Amino acid sequence: MEGEKMKCEIIPERCIACGLCQTIAPEIFDYTDEGLVLFVGEPGATHEFVPEAQQAVVIESAKRCPSHAILYQDSL
């Protein structure tokens, strides 16, 4: 379905601040001063709905995250 959004969840306590997600999807992921992953658009949220145009980079980030701190709807 065109324009469908995908749910993405982050688990900050699993994050090891390796920087991969921010490198792959800087428009989606950032880090707190303590080095924990957060959403750029909703820094206090643990889940976010991702527009179709950004889903590929979120999936790539989740697959490459060494600590499995990023999940998306297919893996929730």
PDB file with one MODEL, atoms N, CA, C and O in Angstrom:
MODEL        1
ATOM      1  N   MET A   1       0.842  -1.183   0.000  1.00  0.00           N
ATOM      2  CA  MET A   1       0.000   0.000   0.000  1.00  0.00           C
ATOM      3  C   MET A   1       0.885   1.244   0.000  1.00  0.00           C
ATOM      4  O   MET A   1       1.801   1.359   0.814  1.00  0.00           O
ATOM      5  N   GLU A   2       0.615   2.155  -0.897  1.00  0.00           N
ATOM      6  CA  GLU A   2       1.405   3.381  -1.036  1.00  0.00           C
ATOM      7  C   GLU A   2       1.287   4.238   0.226  1.00  0.00           C
ATOM      8  O   GLU A   2       0.189   4.410   0.755  1.00  0.00           O
ATOM      9  N   GLY A   3       2.392   4.769   0.704  1.00  0.00           N
ATOM     10  CA  GLY A   3       2.394   5.652   1.860  1.00  0.00           C
ATOM     11  C   GLY A   3       2.274   4.934   3.196  1.00  0.00           C
ATOM     12  O   GLY A   3       2.112   5.580   4.231  1.00  0.00           O
ATOM     13  N   GLU A   4       2.350   3.625   3.189  1.00  0.00           N
ATOM     14  CA  GLU A   4       2.222   2.853   4.417  1.00  0.00           C
ATOM     15  C   GLU A   4       3.401   3.136   5.340  1.00  0.00           C
ATOM     16  O   GLU A   4       4.542   3.262   4.897  1.00  0.00           O
ATOM     17  N   LYS A   5       3.099   3.234   6.642  1.00  0.00           N
ATOM     18  CA  LYS A   5       4.156   3.484   7.616  1.00  0.00           C
ATOM     19  C   LYS A   5       4.497   2.196   8.349  1.00  0.00           C
ATOM     20  O   LYS A   5       3.647   1.330   8.556  1.00  0.00           O
ATOM     21  N   MET A   6       5.750   2.093   8.731  1.00  0.00           N
ATOM     22  CA  MET A   6       6.272   0.929   9.426  1.00  0.00           C
ATOM     23  C   MET A   6       6.605   1.351  10.859  1.00  0.00           C
ATOM     24  O   MET A   6       7.142   2.437  11.081  1.00  0.00           O
ATOM     25  N   LYS A   7       6.292   0.503  11.813  1.00  0.00           N
ATOM     26  CA  LYS A   7       6.618   0.799  13.205  1.00  0.00           C
ATOM     27  C   LYS A   7       8.063   0.403  13.487  1.00  0.00           C
ATOM     28  O   LYS A   7       8.495  -0.700  13.152  1.00  0.00           O
ATOM     29  N   CYS A   8       8.792   1.311  14.102  1.00  0.00           N
ATOM     30  CA  CYS A   8      10.172   1.067  14.513  1.00  0.00           C
ATOM     31  C   CYS A   8      10.251   1.268  16.019  1.00  0.00           C
ATOM     32  O   CYS A   8       9.682   2.216  16.558  1.00  0.00           O
ATOM     33  N   GLU A   9      10.952   0.380  16.685  1.00  0.00           N
ATOM     34  CA  GLU A   9      11.139   0.482  18.131  1.00  0.00           C
ATOM     35  C   GLU A   9      12.626   0.500  18.439  1.00  0.00           C
ATOM     36  O   GLU A   9      13.413  -0.217  17.819  1.00  0.00           O
ATOM     37  N   ILE A  10      13.001   1.331  19.407  1.00  0.00           N
ATOM     38  CA  ILE A  10      14.386   1.340  19.876  1.00  0.00           C
ATOM     39  C   ILE A  10      14.414   0.907  21.339  1.00  0.00           C
ATOM     40  O   ILE A  10      13.478   1.162  22.097  1.00  0.00           O
ATOM     41  N   ILE A  11      15.493   0.254  21.715  1.00  0.00           N
ATOM     42  CA  ILE A  11      15.695  -0.185  23.092  1.00  0.00           C
ATOM     43  C   ILE A  11      17.011   0.448  23.553  1.00  0.00           C
ATOM     44  O   ILE A  11      18.074  -0.162  23.436  1.00  0.00           O
ATOM     45  N   PRO A  12      16.932   1.683  24.081  1.00  0.00           N
ATOM     46  CA  PRO A  12      18.144   2.439  24.416  1.00  0.00           C
ATOM     47  C   PRO A  12      19.109   1.709  25.344  1.00  0.00           C
ATOM     48  O   PRO A  12      20.324   1.853  25.207  1.00  0.00           O
ATOM     49  N   GLU A  13      18.585   0.928  26.284  1.00  0.00           N
ATOM     50  CA  GLU A  13      19.481   0.245  27.223  1.00  0.00           C
ATOM     51  C   GLU A  13      20.326  -0.836  26.562  1.00  0.00           C
ATOM     52  O   GLU A  13      21.312  -1.282  27.149  1.00  0.00           O
ATOM     53  N   ARG A  14      19.970  -1.266  25.370  1.00  0.00           N
ATOM     54  CA  ARG A  14      20.790  -2.223  24.616  1.00  0.00           C
ATOM     55  C   ARG A  14      21.873  -1.524  23.789  1.00  0.00           C
ATOM     56  O   ARG A  14      22.852  -2.153  23.386  1.00  0.00           O
ATOM     57  N   CYS A  15      21.698  -0.242  23.542  1.00  0.00           N
ATOM     58  CA  CYS A  15      22.573   0.512  22.641  1.00  0.00           C
ATOM     59  C   CYS A  15      24.012   0.575  23.176  1.00  0.00           C
ATOM     60  O   CYS A  15      24.243   0.822  24.360  1.00  0.00           O
ATOM     61  N   ILE A  16      24.968   0.345  22.269  1.00  0.00           N
ATOM     62  CA  ILE A  16      26.385   0.448  22.635  1.00  0.00           C
ATOM     63  C   ILE A  16      27.050   1.657  21.967  1.00  0.00           C
ATOM     64  O   ILE A  16      28.272   1.802  22.005  1.00  0.00           O
ATOM     65  N   ALA A  17      26.235   2.518  21.358  1.00  0.00           N
ATOM     66  CA  ALA A  17      26.706   3.763  20.728  1.00  0.00           C
ATOM     67  C   ALA A  17      27.793   3.530  19.686  1.00  0.00           C
ATOM     68  O   ALA A  17      28.788   4.255  19.642  1.00  0.00           O
ATOM     69  N   CYS A  18      27.598   2.518  18.850  1.00  0.00           N
ATOM     70  CA  CYS A  18      28.595   2.229  17.813  1.00  0.00           C
ATOM     71  C   CYS A  18      28.524   3.221  16.653  1.00  0.00           C
ATOM     72  O   CYS A  18      29.501   3.395  15.925  1.00  0.00           O
ATOM     73  N   GLY A  19      27.378   3.870  16.479  1.00  0.00           N
ATOM     74  CA  GLY A  19      27.240   4.888  15.445  1.00  0.00           C
ATOM     75  C   GLY A  19      26.715   4.406  14.106  1.00  0.00           C
ATOM     76  O   GLY A  19      26.490   5.224  13.214  1.00  0.00           O
ATOM     77  N   LEU A  20      26.513   3.108  13.933  1.00  0.00           N
ATOM     78  CA  LEU A  20      26.054   2.590  12.643  1.00  0.00           C
ATOM     79  C   LEU A  20      24.697   3.149  12.246  1.00  0.00           C
ATOM     80  O   LEU A  20      24.522   3.584  11.108  1.00  0.00           O
ATOM     81  N   CYS A  21      23.731   3.146  13.162  1.00  0.00           N
ATOM     82  CA  CYS A  21      22.391   3.605  12.793  1.00  0.00           C
ATOM     83  C   CYS A  21      22.396   5.079  12.405  1.00  0.00           C
ATOM     84  O   CYS A  21      21.711   5.479  11.463  1.00  0.00           O
ATOM     85  N   GLN A  22      23.155   5.875  13.117  1.00  0.00           N
ATOM     86  CA  GLN A  22      23.224   7.303  12.798  1.00  0.00           C
ATOM     87  C   GLN A  22      23.927   7.526  11.462  1.00  0.00           C
ATOM     88  O   GLN A  22      23.584   8.459  10.736  1.00  0.00           O
ATOM     89  N   THR A  23      24.888   6.699  11.133  1.00  0.00           N
ATOM     90  CA  THR A  23      25.574   6.797   9.845  1.00  0.00           C
ATOM     91  C   THR A  23      24.648   6.383   8.704  1.00  0.00           C
ATOM     92  O   THR A  23      24.627   7.026   7.654  1.00  0.00           O
ATOM     93  N   ILE A  24      23.888   5.316   8.909  1.00  0.00           N
ATOM     94  CA  ILE A  24      22.993   4.793   7.875  1.00  0.00           C
ATOM     95  C   ILE A  24      21.746   5.659   7.721  1.00  0.00           C
ATOM     96  O   ILE A  24      21.306   5.916   6.601  1.00  0.00           O
ATOM     97  N   ALA A  25      21.176   6.108   8.832  1.00  0.00           N
ATOM     98  CA  ALA A  25      19.904   6.845   8.800  1.00  0.00           C
ATOM     99  C   ALA A  25      19.944   8.065   9.716  1.00  0.00           C
ATOM    100  O   ALA A  25      19.238   8.097  10.724  1.00  0.00           O
ATOM    101  N   PRO A  26      20.759   9.071   9.384  1.00  0.00           N
ATOM    102  CA  PRO A  26      20.892  10.239  10.262  1.00  0.00           C
ATOM    103  C   PRO A  26      19.606  11.053  10.407  1.00  0.00           C
ATOM    104  O   PRO A  26      19.454  11.811  11.365  1.00  0.00           O
ATOM    105  N   GLU A  27      18.682  10.897   9.458  1.00  0.00           N
ATOM    106  CA  GLU A  27      17.414  11.611   9.559  1.00  0.00           C
ATOM    107  C   GLU A  27      16.450  10.920  10.533  1.00  0.00           C
ATOM    108  O   GLU A  27      15.414  11.485  10.883  1.00  0.00           O
ATOM    109  N   ILE A  28      16.786   9.711  10.966  1.00  0.00           N
ATOM    110  CA  ILE A  28      15.941   8.943  11.893  1.00  0.00           C
ATOM    111  C   ILE A  28      16.584   8.809  13.271  1.00  0.00           C
ATOM    112  O   ILE A  28      15.915   9.012  14.285  1.00  0.00           O
ATOM    113  N   PHE A  29      17.873   8.469  13.321  1.00  0.00           N
ATOM    114  CA  PHE A  29      18.528   8.135  14.586  1.00  0.00           C
ATOM    115  C   PHE A  29      19.605   9.142  14.982  1.00  0.00           C
ATOM    116  O   PHE A  29      20.309   9.702  14.142  1.00  0.00           O
ATOM    117  N   ASP A  30      19.706   9.349  16.295  1.00  0.00           N
ATOM    118  CA  ASP A  30      20.744  10.188  16.883  1.00  0.00           C
ATOM    119  C   ASP A  30      21.088   9.558  18.234  1.00  0.00           C
ATOM    120  O   ASP A  30      20.629   8.461  18.551  1.00  0.00           O
ATOM    121  N   TYR A  31      21.896  10.259  19.021  1.00  0.00           N
ATOM    122  CA  TYR A  31      22.300   9.751  20.329  1.00  0.00           C
ATOM    123  C   TYR A  31      22.133  10.813  21.397  1.00  0.00           C
ATOM    124  O   TYR A  31      22.241  12.008  21.120  1.00  0.00           O
ATOM    125  N   THR A  32      21.865  10.369  22.636  1.00  0.00           N
ATOM    126  CA  THR A  32      21.841  11.270  23.782  1.00  0.00           C
ATOM    127  C   THR A  32      23.286  11.606  24.152  1.00  0.00           C
ATOM    128  O   THR A  32      24.224  11.034  23.599  1.00  0.00           O
ATOM    129  N   ASP A  33      23.454  12.523  25.078  1.00  0.00           N
ATOM    130  CA  ASP A  33      24.795  12.850  25.573  1.00  0.00           C
ATOM    131  C   ASP A  33      25.452  11.641  26.246  1.00  0.00           C
ATOM    132  O   ASP A  33      26.677  11.557  26.329  1.00  0.00           O
ATOM    133  N   GLU A  34      24.624  10.708  26.725  1.00  0.00           N
ATOM    134  CA  GLU A  34      25.136   9.494  27.368  1.00  0.00           C
ATOM    135  C   GLU A  34      25.445   8.390  26.356  1.00  0.00           C
ATOM    136  O   GLU A  34      25.915   7.316  26.733  1.00  0.00           O
ATOM    137  N   GLY A  35      25.184   8.651  25.074  1.00  0.00           N
ATOM    138  CA  GLY A  35      25.487   7.676  24.038  1.00  0.00           C
ATOM    139  C   GLY A  35      24.395   6.660  23.765  1.00  0.00           C
ATOM    140  O   GLY A  35      24.670   5.595  23.213  1.00  0.00           O
ATOM    141  N   LEU A  36      23.159   6.966  24.142  1.00  0.00           N
ATOM    142  CA  LEU A  36      22.049   6.054  23.903  1.00  0.00           C
ATOM    143  C   LEU A  36      21.255   6.500  22.685  1.00  0.00           C
ATOM    144  O   LEU A  36      21.047   7.695  22.476  1.00  0.00           O
ATOM    145  N   VAL A  37      20.812   5.539  21.882  1.00  0.00           N
ATOM    146  CA  VAL A  37      20.072   5.835  20.663  1.00  0.00           C
ATOM    147  C   VAL A  37      18.752   6.551  20.981  1.00  0.00           C
ATOM    148  O   VAL A  37      18.112   6.282  21.997  1.00  0.00           O
ATOM    149  N   LEU A  38      18.368   7.460  20.096  1.00  0.00           N
ATOM    150  CA  LEU A  38      17.075   8.128  20.183  1.00  0.00           C
ATOM    151  C   LEU A  38      16.591   8.468  18.784  1.00  0.00           C
ATOM    152  O   LEU A  38      17.361   8.446  17.824  1.00  0.00           O
ATOM    153  N   PHE A  39      15.300   8.783  18.679  1.00  0.00           N
ATOM    154  CA  PHE A  39      14.741   9.214  17.405  1.00  0.00           C
ATOM    155  C   PHE A  39      14.956  10.709  17.238  1.00  0.00           C
ATOM    156  O   PHE A  39      14.722  11.474  18.174  1.00  0.00           O
ATOM    157  N   VAL A  40      15.394  11.132  16.075  1.00  0.00           N
ATOM    158  CA  VAL A  40      15.607  12.554  15.795  1.00  0.00           C
ATOM    159  C   VAL A  40      14.300  13.323  15.963  1.00  0.00           C
ATOM    160  O   VAL A  40      14.281  14.382  16.591  1.00  0.00           O
ATOM    161  N   GLY A  41      13.212  12.801  15.411  1.00  0.00           N
ATOM    162  CA  GLY A  41      11.930  13.502  15.426  1.00  0.00           C
ATOM    163  C   GLY A  41      11.189  13.451  16.743  1.00  0.00           C
ATOM    164  O   GLY A  41      10.373  14.328  17.023  1.00  0.00           O
ATOM    165  N   GLU A  42      11.455  12.438  17.563  1.00  0.00           N
ATOM    166  CA  GLU A  42      10.777  12.254  18.843  1.00  0.00           C
ATOM    167  C   GLU A  42      11.784  11.727  19.861  1.00  0.00           C
ATOM    168  O   GLU A  42      11.770  10.540  20.186  1.00  0.00           O
ATOM    169  N   PRO A  43      12.657  12.597  20.368  1.00  0.00           N
ATOM    170  CA  PRO A  43      13.755  12.149  21.235  1.00  0.00           C
ATOM    171  C   PRO A  43      13.347  11.344  22.468  1.00  0.00           C
ATOM    172  O   PRO A  43      14.125  10.512  22.933  1.00  0.00           O
ATOM    173  N   GLY A  44      12.153  11.569  23.005  1.00  0.00           N
ATOM    174  CA  GLY A  44      11.734  10.844  24.204  1.00  0.00           C
ATOM    175  C   GLY A  44      10.977   9.558  23.924  1.00  0.00           C
ATOM    176  O   GLY A  44      10.633   8.833  24.857  1.00  0.00           O
ATOM    177  N   ALA A  45      10.713   9.262  22.668  1.00  0.00           N
ATOM    178  CA  ALA A  45       9.905   8.098  22.297  1.00  0.00           C
ATOM    179  C   ALA A  45      10.754   6.838  22.155  1.00  0.00           C
ATOM    180  O   ALA A  45      11.942   6.903  21.839  1.00  0.00           O
ATOM    181  N   THR A  46      10.121   5.696  22.395  1.00  0.00           N
ATOM    182  CA  THR A  46      10.796   4.420  22.160  1.00  0.00           C
ATOM    183  C   THR A  46      10.265   3.736  20.910  1.00  0.00           C
ATOM    184  O   THR A  46      10.794   2.705  20.493  1.00  0.00           O
ATOM    185  N   HIS A  47       9.222   4.302  20.308  1.00  0.00           N
ATOM    186  CA  HIS A  47       8.767   3.803  19.010  1.00  0.00           C
ATOM    187  C   HIS A  47       8.309   4.973  18.149  1.00  0.00           C
ATOM    188  O   HIS A  47       7.935   6.036  18.644  1.00  0.00           O
ATOM    189  N   GLU A  48       8.352   4.737  16.854  1.00  0.00           N
ATOM    190  CA  GLU A  48       8.007   5.780  15.892  1.00  0.00           C
ATOM    191  C   GLU A  48       7.501   5.090  14.625  1.00  0.00           C
ATOM    192  O   GLU A  48       7.939   3.990  14.287  1.00  0.00           O
ATOM    193  N   PHE A  49       6.584   5.744  13.940  1.00  0.00           N
ATOM    194  CA  PHE A  49       6.111   5.230  12.658  1.00  0.00           C
ATOM    195  C   PHE A  49       6.929   5.888  11.563  1.00  0.00           C
ATOM    196  O   PHE A  49       6.995   7.114  11.469  1.00  0.00           O
ATOM    197  N   VAL A  50       7.543   5.068  10.745  1.00  0.00           N
ATOM    198  CA  VAL A  50       8.494   5.523   9.735  1.00  0.00           C
ATOM    199  C   VAL A  50       7.814   5.575   8.369  1.00  0.00           C
ATOM    200  O   VAL A  50       7.208   4.592   7.942  1.00  0.00           O
ATOM    201  N   PRO A  51       7.909   6.717   7.680  1.00  0.00           N
ATOM    202  CA  PRO A  51       7.339   6.812   6.337  1.00  0.00           C
ATOM    203  C   PRO A  51       8.011   5.826   5.378  1.00  0.00           C
ATOM    204  O   PRO A  51       9.162   5.435   5.569  1.00  0.00           O
ATOM    205  N   GLU A  52       7.279   5.444   4.364  1.00  0.00           N
ATOM    206  CA  GLU A  52       7.758   4.461   3.392  1.00  0.00           C
ATOM    207  C   GLU A  52       9.112   4.843   2.796  1.00  0.00           C
ATOM    208  O   GLU A  52       9.953   3.975   2.565  1.00  0.00           O
ATOM    209  N   ALA A  53       9.323   6.117   2.549  1.00  0.00           N
ATOM    210  CA  ALA A  53      10.565   6.581   1.920  1.00  0.00           C
ATOM    211  C   ALA A  53      11.798   6.313   2.780  1.00  0.00           C
ATOM    212  O   ALA A  53      12.913   6.276   2.258  1.00  0.00           O
ATOM    213  N   GLN A  54      11.620   6.126   4.091  1.00  0.00           N
ATOM    214  CA  GLN A  54      12.758   5.922   4.990  1.00  0.00           C
ATOM    215  C   GLN A  54      12.845   4.501   5.540  1.00  0.00           C
ATOM    216  O   GLN A  54      13.733   4.199   6.337  1.00  0.00           O
ATOM    217  N   GLN A  55      11.942   3.640   5.126  1.00  0.00           N
ATOM    218  CA  GLN A  55      11.903   2.290   5.680  1.00  0.00           C
ATOM    219  C   GLN A  55      13.146   1.468   5.360  1.00  0.00           C
ATOM    220  O   GLN A  55      13.615   0.711   6.210  1.00  0.00           O
ATOM    221  N   ALA A  56      13.675   1.601   4.181  1.00  0.00           N
ATOM    222  CA  ALA A  56      14.854   0.802   3.801  1.00  0.00           C
ATOM    223  C   ALA A  56      16.045   1.092   4.707  1.00  0.00           C
ATOM    224  O   ALA A  56      16.764   0.169   5.089  1.00  0.00           O
ATOM    225  N   VAL A  57      16.267   2.360   5.058  1.00  0.00           N
ATOM    226  CA  VAL A  57      17.411   2.686   5.918  1.00  0.00           C
ATOM    227  C   VAL A  57      17.169   2.241   7.355  1.00  0.00           C
ATOM    228  O   VAL A  57      18.118   1.900   8.061  1.00  0.00           O
ATOM    229  N   VAL A  58      15.918   2.239   7.798  1.00  0.00           N
ATOM    230  CA  VAL A  58      15.612   1.739   9.140  1.00  0.00           C
ATOM    231  C   VAL A  58      15.849   0.228   9.199  1.00  0.00           C
ATOM    232  O   VAL A  58      16.429  -0.275  10.161  1.00  0.00           O
ATOM    233  N   ILE A  59      15.402  -0.484   8.178  1.00  0.00           N
ATOM    234  CA  ILE A  59      15.626  -1.934   8.123  1.00  0.00           C
ATOM    235  C   ILE A  59      17.123  -2.242   8.088  1.00  0.00           C
ATOM    236  O   ILE A  59      17.589  -3.141   8.788  1.00  0.00           O
ATOM    237  N   GLU A  60      17.867  -1.504   7.282  1.00  0.00           N
ATOM    238  CA  GLU A  60      19.324  -1.693   7.213  1.00  0.00           C
ATOM    239  C   GLU A  60      19.966  -1.417   8.569  1.00  0.00           C
ATOM    240  O   GLU A  60      20.847  -2.161   9.001  1.00  0.00           O
ATOM    241  N   SER A  61      19.532  -0.352   9.242  1.00  0.00           N
ATOM    242  CA  SER A  61      20.061  -0.023  10.571  1.00  0.00           C
ATOM    243  C   SER A  61      19.779  -1.140  11.564  1.00  0.00           C
ATOM    244  O   SER A  61      20.657  -1.524  12.337  1.00  0.00           O
ATOM    245  N   ALA A  62      18.558  -1.660  11.546  1.00  0.00           N
ATOM    246  CA  ALA A  62      18.183  -2.739  12.467  1.00  0.00           C
ATOM    247  C   ALA A  62      19.006  -3.995  12.201  1.00  0.00           C
ATOM    248  O   ALA A  62      19.478  -4.642  13.136  1.00  0.00           O
ATOM    249  N   LYS A  63      19.173  -4.333  10.947  1.00  0.00           N
ATOM    250  CA  LYS A  63      19.933  -5.539  10.596  1.00  0.00           C
ATOM    251  C   LYS A  63      21.406  -5.427  10.972  1.00  0.00           C
ATOM    252  O   LYS A  63      22.038  -6.425  11.316  1.00  0.00           O
ATOM    253  N   ARG A  64      21.949  -4.227  10.908  1.00  0.00           N
ATOM    254  CA  ARG A  64      23.384  -4.045  11.182  1.00  0.00           C
ATOM    255  C   ARG A  64      23.684  -3.697  12.634  1.00  0.00           C
ATOM    256  O   ARG A  64      24.848  -3.687  13.033  1.00  0.00           O
ATOM    257  N   CYS A  65      22.660  -3.411  13.432  1.00  0.00           N
ATOM    258  CA  CYS A  65      22.873  -3.041  14.836  1.00  0.00           C
ATOM    259  C   CYS A  65      23.435  -4.243  15.601  1.00  0.00           C
ATOM    260  O   CYS A  65      22.752  -5.259  15.733  1.00  0.00           O
ATOM    261  N   PRO A  66      24.667  -4.142  16.105  1.00  0.00           N
ATOM    262  CA  PRO A  66      25.295  -5.286  16.773  1.00  0.00           C
ATOM    263  C   PRO A  66      24.652  -5.651  18.110  1.00  0.00           C
ATOM    264  O   PRO A  66      24.816  -6.774  18.586  1.00  0.00           O
ATOM    265  N   SER A  67      23.927  -4.718  18.716  1.00  0.00           N
ATOM    266  CA  SER A  67      23.316  -5.000  20.020  1.00  0.00           C
ATOM    267  C   SER A  67      21.803  -5.209  19.927  1.00  0.00           C
ATOM    268  O   SER A  67      21.129  -5.346  20.948  1.00  0.00           O
ATOM    269  N   HIS A  68      21.275  -5.233  18.709  1.00  0.00           N
ATOM    270  CA  HIS A  68      19.838  -5.461  18.478  1.00  0.00           C
ATOM    271  C   HIS A  68      18.971  -4.453  19.236  1.00  0.00           C
ATOM    272  O   HIS A  68      17.944  -4.810  19.814  1.00  0.00           O
ATOM    273  N   ALA A  69      19.401  -3.196  19.222  1.00  0.00           N
ATOM    274  CA  ALA A  69      18.671  -2.129  19.903  1.00  0.00           C
ATOM    275  C   ALA A  69      17.591  -1.503  19.031  1.00  0.00           C
ATOM    276  O   ALA A  69      16.831  -0.659  19.504  1.00  0.00           O
ATOM    277  N   ILE A  70      17.513  -1.905  17.764  1.00  0.00           N
ATOM    278  CA  ILE A  70      16.524  -1.366  16.835  1.00  0.00           C
ATOM    279  C   ILE A  70      15.689  -2.518  16.288  1.00  0.00           C
ATOM    280  O   ILE A  70      16.224  -3.496  15.766  1.00  0.00           O
ATOM    281  N   LEU A  71      14.386  -2.388  16.414  1.00  0.00           N
ATOM    282  CA  LEU A  71      13.450  -3.377  15.886  1.00  0.00           C
ATOM    283  C   LEU A  71      12.502  -2.660  14.934  1.00  0.00           C
ATOM    284  O   LEU A  71      12.288  -1.455  15.063  1.00  0.00           O
ATOM    285  N   TYR A  72      11.935  -3.388  13.983  1.00  0.00           N
ATOM    286  CA  TYR A  72      10.919  -2.809  13.109  1.00  0.00           C
ATOM    287  C   TYR A  72       9.753  -3.775  13.027  1.00  0.00           C
ATOM    288  O   TYR A  72       9.864  -4.917  13.474  1.00  0.00           O
ATOM    289  N   GLN A  73       8.650  -3.342  12.468  1.00  0.00           N
ATOM    290  CA  GLN A  73       7.392  -4.094  12.575  1.00  0.00           C
ATOM    291  C   GLN A  73       7.502  -5.568  12.242  1.00  0.00           C
ATOM    292  O   GLN A  73       6.847  -6.383  12.892  1.00  0.00           O
ATOM    293  N   ASP A  74       8.291  -5.938  11.270  1.00  0.00           N
ATOM    294  CA  ASP A  74       8.410  -7.344  10.902  1.00  0.00           C
ATOM    295  C   ASP A  74       9.144  -8.172  11.954  1.00  0.00           C
ATOM    296  O   ASP A  74       9.036  -9.399  11.962  1.00  0.00           O
ATOM    297  N   SER A  75       9.890  -7.512  12.843  1.00  0.00           N
ATOM    298  CA  SER A  75      10.656  -8.254  13.844  1.00  0.00           C
ATOM    299  C   SER A  75      10.155  -8.014  15.263  1.00  0.00           C
ATOM    300  O   SER A  75      10.748  -8.517  16.217  1.00  0.00           O
ATOM    301  N   LEU A  76       9.076  -7.259  15.416  1.00  0.00           N
ATOM    302  CA  LEU A  76       8.545  -6.984  16.756  1.00  0.00           C
ATOM    303  C   LEU A  76       7.791  -8.184  17.307  1.00  0.00           C
ATOM    304  O   LEU A  76       7.276  -8.131  18.424  1.00  0.00           O
TER     305      LEU A  76
ENDMDL
END
